[in-house]
Amino acid sequence: MKDREEAERLLISLGAGDVDHPGGDLLGHLRRVAERLDEWGAGPAVRAAGLCHAAYGTDGFDHPLLDLAERPRLAGVIGPEAEALVYLYGGCDRRATYPLLSGSGPVPFRDRFTGAVREPAEGEVRAFLEITAANELDVLAHNPELAALHGPALAALFGAVRDRLSVASWRACRAQLGDINS
């Protein structure tokens, strides 16, 4: 990441600390996601994307901090590679994309903002899944109701994409979600 402190200052200025989120506020969640990715050995762009993953809102948390027209602003802080991952994460139409993530071939991602479909490079798919795992595990750890409601489906998802997850993130999924059969 170009400058984590600068990224955190941006998130604070955008009100991330004022948005309710499981475990406290959105800023705390974003920090925990970035820390988890760091613990898993993710590279700088993935960690930066994890810290800012909800900047444009997500399919599961539609509280954008930035308008899509401000993509250059975020890229200037975290770098273009990380910003592209933030857009991929925030723009993912989960209902259309999640069922296509298992396997080893290209994955068509449907963009919830534009409706366009594109096939990201395998490295982007893997980064997306690392951020997804870090995000969802943090949410479930801080909200028992969501864990009961969504835990089984997420266990199935992570089991289906096991070969695309890092060893560390797969272990964390198993530790938190139980024995996942894939």
N, C-alpha and C positions, 0 to 999 in steps of 0.2 A: 504494500500500500504506500502511496506517495507520502501520506502523513495522516496517521490515525487520529491525532489530536485535532487536525483541521477537519477531518470527516466528522468527528464527534461534535465539534463546535457548530458545524453546519446542521447536523441533526437536532442539536439543542435549539439553534436559532429557528428551525422549522417547526418546533413545538413537539418533538418526539417525546419529551419528558412529560407532556401534558395529555398524552393519549393513553387511555386505559388499555391494559393488555394483561393476559394471564401472567401472574408473577409480579404485578405492579404496574409499570408503564412501558410503553413501546421502547423507549431508550434503553431501559434495563434489559429488555428482551433482546434487542439488537446487539448490545454488548455481550450478552451471554452466548448468543449464536456465534459471534466472531471469536470469542474465547474458546468455545467448543471446537470450532474449526481449527484454531491454532493448536489445541491439544491433539487433534487428529493428524496434524502435520500438513494441513492444507497450505498451498502456496499463497503468496501475498495478494494476488488478484482475487482468489476465492475468499480469503479472509475479509478483504475490503468489501466484496460483494455481500458477504454474510452480514457485515456490519450495517450495510445500507439496503438490504434485500427488500425492504418494504417501502422504499422511497417513493415508488409510483403506485403503492397499494399492491395487493395481491388478489388472486381469485378467492382466497379464503379470508382476507382482511382488507376490505376496500376503504382504507383511510389514507389516501395518498398525501405525502408530505411535499412532493414536487409535481408540477404539471409536466407532461411529456415534452412540452416545448423547452423545458429547462434541462434536458438531458446533457447539453454541453457544460452546464454549470456543475453537475455531479461528476462528469468525466474529468473536468479540470481539477477536482479534488481527489478522486480515487483512481484516476487513470481510465483510459478508454476500454481496456480489456475488462476491468472490474465493472465499469458502468454497463457494458454490453451484457454481462452476466446478471446484473440487477434488472435490466430490461427483460431479459429472457425469463427470469424468475417471476417478476411482477406481471409480465404479459402472458404467462402460460395459462391457457384455457385447460384447467385440470381435468375436467370431464372428458374432453377430447384427447388429451395427451397422455394422462396416466396409464390408460389401458395399453398403450403402445410402447411403454418403456422397457418391458421385459425383452429378453433376447439380446442379440449382439449386433444387429443390423442398424441402419439409419432409423432415426425416430422423427416422424413428422410432428412438429410442434405447431399447434394452432395458437395464434396471437389473439388474445381476448380484446385487445384494443383495436386491431385492424381487421381481424378475421383471416388474415393471410396465414398460409402454412409454409414453413420452411424446415429444412433438416439441418440442425446445428451439427458441427463437428463432434466427434465422439468425446473429445476433451471437454467440450461445453456441456454435453449431456451428463458426464460424470460430475462436473462441478455443480450443475443444477441439482443432481441427486444428493451430493454432499450437503449443500445448503438446505435442501428439503429435509434431510434427516436431522441436521442440527436444529433447524427451526421447529419441526414437529416434535422432536423429543423434548425440547425446552417447553413448548406449549403444554404438552401432556404432563410433564413433571409439575406444572404449576396449576393445572386445572383438572381435578379428578373426574368431573362430569364429562369434559371433552375426552379424557383418556378412556372412560367407559364407552362413550359413544363412538369414537373414531379409532381407538387403539387397535381393534382387530383388523380393520381395513388397512391401517398403516402397516401393521405387521405383515399383512399379505403383500402390500406394495413392496416393502423393503425386502421381503423374502424373494419376490419375483425379480428384483433388480440387484440381488446380492453380488453378482459378478461385476457390476458397474460401481459398486461402493468400495471405498478403501477398507482395508482390514480393520482399522480403528473405528470407522463409523459403523461397520457391520457388527462389530463386538458391542458397541454402545446400543445399537438397535436390539440386539439379542438380550443384553443385560436389562434393558428397560422394558421391553415388550414381551419378554419370555422366549421360550423355545420356538423359533420361527422355522417352519418347514418350508423349504422351497424346492 
